[in-house]
Amino acid sequence: MGVSLEKGEGVSLSKGNPDLEKIYVDIEWEETKINGHDCDLDISVFLLSGNDKVSKDDDFVFYNHSSEVDGAVFYTGDDRTGGGDEEDERVEVDLVSLRNNGPEIKKLAFTATIHDAAKLGQNFGQIEGASVRVVDMATDQEIVRYDLTEDYSVETAITVGEIVVDESLRFNALGESFEGGLRSACKTYGVNVG
């Protein structure tokens, strides 16, 4: 079991793992139906430059754009229901490749959104057991866990955390929520959504 963080806390990923090369970040949640429909959470990652915005629209990895920076950041596939024994939504990060091929990238911001939330009348306040984890791919050992226990009564998107791409590889548990789902997340981080 890794370090358990509360909202606003952070920890260095490399301090206890100096040889860390590849990680995955996943979001898990309990399988449940709300308003007669499964809750479908999606993980996305925004590759941010020094101004906390993407430098181009392609610096956004999600279910319709699964890879960026020569495959350094890779979305593994969509789980539409949650539950089960494995992670539900996962993004893999090759830290060595990311540093070598994307020196302008300063942070990776990870968001969780609810697919079709407005249409289905769903929000994060209705979802049980949601958490985000950072895992060492070489050992499959959890490094960090952040349980989303705040009362998100109307929110449909959460920036769950960020990784600062420097020597410490600091993970910060953010829990910054907003309404408007993935479209709002895109606007927040400078992705042109048309």
C-alpha positions as CSV (number, residue, x, y, z in Angstrom):
1,M,0.0,0.0,0.0
2,G,1.3,3.4,-1.0
3,V,1.2,6.8,0.7
4,S,-2.4,7.9,1.3
5,L,-2.9,11.6,0.6
6,E,-5.6,14.1,1.5
7,K,-6.7,16.9,-0.7
8,G,-4.0,19.5,-1.0
9,E,-1.1,17.2,0.1
10,G,1.8,16.1,-2.1
11,V,4.6,13.6,-2.1
12,S,7.8,13.0,-4.2
13,L,7.4,9.9,-6.3
14,S,11.1,9.5,-6.9
15,K,12.3,9.9,-3.2
16,G,11.7,6.3,-2.3
17,N,11.9,5.1,-5.9
18,P,15.1,6.6,-7.4
19,D,15.0,4.3,-10.4
20,L,11.4,5.0,-11.3
21,E,10.9,4.8,-15.1
22,K,7.3,3.9,-15.8
23,I,4.1,4.5,-13.9
24,Y,0.5,4.3,-14.4
25,V,-2.2,6.5,-12.9
26,D,-5.6,4.9,-12.6
27,I,-9.1,5.8,-11.3
28,E,-11.2,3.3,-9.6
29,W,-14.9,3.5,-8.5
30,E,-17.6,1.2,-7.3
31,E,-19.9,-0.1,-10.0
32,T,-23.3,1.5,-9.5
33,K,-26.3,2.7,-11.4
34,I,-27.6,6.2,-11.0
35,N,-30.9,7.2,-12.6
36,G,-31.0,3.8,-14.2
37,H,-27.6,4.1,-15.9
38,D,-24.1,2.9,-15.1
39,C,-21.6,5.6,-14.0
40,D,-18.9,5.9,-16.7
41,L,-15.9,7.7,-15.4
42,D,-13.2,8.7,-17.8
43,I,-9.6,9.6,-17.0
44,S,-7.8,12.2,-19.1
45,V,-4.4,13.9,-18.8
46,F,-3.3,17.3,-19.9
47,L,0.4,17.8,-20.7
48,L,1.0,21.4,-19.4
49,S,3.7,23.9,-20.2
50,G,5.0,26.5,-17.8
51,N,1.8,28.5,-17.9
52,D,-0.4,25.6,-16.7
53,K,-1.9,25.3,-20.2
54,V,-1.3,22.9,-23.1
55,S,1.0,24.3,-25.7
56,K,-1.0,22.5,-28.5
57,D,-4.3,20.7,-28.6
58,D,-2.6,17.3,-29.1
59,D,-1.1,17.7,-25.5
60,F,-4.4,16.1,-24.3
61,V,-4.7,12.4,-23.9
62,F,-8.1,10.8,-23.4
63,Y,-10.4,8.1,-24.9
64,N,-10.4,9.7,-28.4
65,H,-6.7,10.6,-28.5
66,S,-4.9,7.8,-26.7
67,S,-1.2,8.7,-27.0
68,E,1.1,11.7,-27.0
69,V,4.8,12.6,-26.9
70,D,6.0,9.6,-28.9
71,G,3.9,7.3,-26.8
72,A,5.3,8.6,-23.5
73,V,1.7,9.1,-22.3
74,F,-0.8,6.4,-23.2
75,Y,-4.5,5.9,-22.4
76,T,-5.1,2.1,-22.2
77,G,-8.9,2.0,-22.8
78,D,-12.3,2.8,-21.6
79,D,-14.1,1.0,-18.7
80,R,-17.7,2.0,-18.9
81,T,-19.0,0.6,-15.6
82,G,-16.3,0.5,-12.8
83,G,-16.1,-2.2,-10.3
84,G,-14.2,-5.4,-10.5
85,D,-10.8,-6.3,-9.1
86,E,-8.6,-4.3,-11.5
87,E,-8.2,-0.6,-12.2
88,D,-11.0,0.9,-14.1
89,E,-9.4,3.7,-16.1
90,R,-5.7,3.9,-16.7
91,V,-3.0,6.1,-18.2
92,E,0.6,4.9,-18.5
93,V,3.5,7.3,-18.4
94,D,7.0,6.5,-19.6
95,L,8.9,9.1,-17.5
96,V,12.2,8.6,-19.3
97,S,10.7,9.2,-22.7
98,L,8.6,12.1,-21.4
99,R,11.7,13.9,-20.1
100,N,13.7,13.2,-23.3
101,N,11.0,14.1,-25.8
102,G,9.0,16.7,-24.1
103,P,11.2,19.2,-22.2
104,E,8.6,21.9,-22.5
105,I,6.1,19.8,-20.5
106,K,6.2,20.9,-16.8
107,K,3.2,19.1,-15.4
108,L,0.7,16.3,-16.1
109,A,-2.8,17.2,-14.9
110,F,-5.1,14.2,-14.4
111,T,-8.8,14.7,-14.6
112,A,-11.8,12.4,-13.9
113,T,-15.0,13.2,-15.7
114,I,-18.4,11.5,-15.9
115,H,-19.4,10.6,-19.5
116,D,-22.8,12.1,-20.5
117,A,-23.2,13.4,-16.9
118,A,-25.6,16.2,-17.8
119,K,-27.8,14.0,-20.0
120,L,-27.9,11.2,-17.4
121,G,-28.3,13.5,-14.4
122,Q,-25.1,12.2,-12.7
123,N,-22.5,14.0,-10.6
124,F,-19.5,13.0,-8.4
125,G,-21.5,13.4,-5.2
126,Q,-23.4,10.2,-6.3
127,I,-20.3,8.0,-6.9
128,E,-19.0,5.7,-4.2
129,G,-15.5,4.6,-3.6
130,A,-13.7,6.7,-6.2
131,S,-9.9,7.0,-5.9
132,V,-6.8,7.7,-7.9
133,R,-3.6,5.8,-7.6
134,V,0.0,6.1,-8.9
135,V,1.6,2.7,-9.5
136,D,5.2,1.7,-10.4
137,M,4.8,-0.4,-13.5
138,A,8.0,-2.4,-13.0
139,T,6.9,-3.7,-9.6
140,D,3.1,-3.2,-9.8
141,Q,3.4,-1.5,-6.4
142,E,1.1,1.4,-5.4
143,I,3.1,4.5,-4.6
144,V,0.3,6.9,-3.9
145,R,-3.4,6.7,-3.3
146,Y,-5.9,9.6,-3.1
147,D,-9.5,8.8,-2.1
148,L,-12.0,11.3,-3.5
149,T,-14.0,11.6,-0.3
150,E,-15.1,15.3,-0.6
151,D,-18.7,16.2,-1.1
152,Y,-18.9,16.9,-4.8
153,S,-22.7,17.5,-5.0
154,V,-23.0,19.0,-8.5
155,E,-19.6,18.6,-10.1
156,T,-19.0,16.5,-13.2
157,A,-15.3,17.0,-13.6
158,I,-12.4,16.9,-11.1
159,T,-8.7,17.5,-11.6
160,V,-7.7,14.7,-9.2
161,G,-4.0,15.4,-9.2
162,E,-0.9,16.5,-11.0
163,I,2.6,15.3,-11.4
164,V,5.3,18.0,-11.5
165,V,7.8,16.8,-14.1
166,D,11.1,17.5,-12.4
167,E,13.7,15.5,-10.5
168,S,11.3,14.8,-7.5
169,L,8.3,13.9,-9.7
170,R,6.0,15.4,-7.1
171,F,2.4,14.2,-7.1
172,N,-0.1,16.7,-5.7
173,A,-3.6,15.6,-4.7
174,L,-5.7,18.5,-6.0
175,G,-9.4,17.5,-5.9
176,E,-10.3,20.7,-7.8
177,S,-13.8,20.3,-9.1
178,F,-16.0,22.1,-11.6
179,E,-19.2,21.7,-13.6
180,G,-19.4,21.1,-17.3
181,G,-17.6,17.8,-17.6
182,L,-14.7,17.2,-20.1
183,R,-15.5,20.3,-22.1
184,S,-14.9,22.5,-19.0
185,A,-11.7,20.6,-18.2
186,C,-10.5,21.3,-21.8
187,K,-11.2,25.0,-21.5
188,T,-9.5,25.2,-18.1
189,Y,-6.3,23.8,-19.6
190,G,-6.4,25.6,-23.0
191,V,-7.6,22.9,-25.3
192,N,-9.6,24.3,-28.2
193,V,-13.0,22.5,-28.1
194,G,-14.6,24.5,-30.9
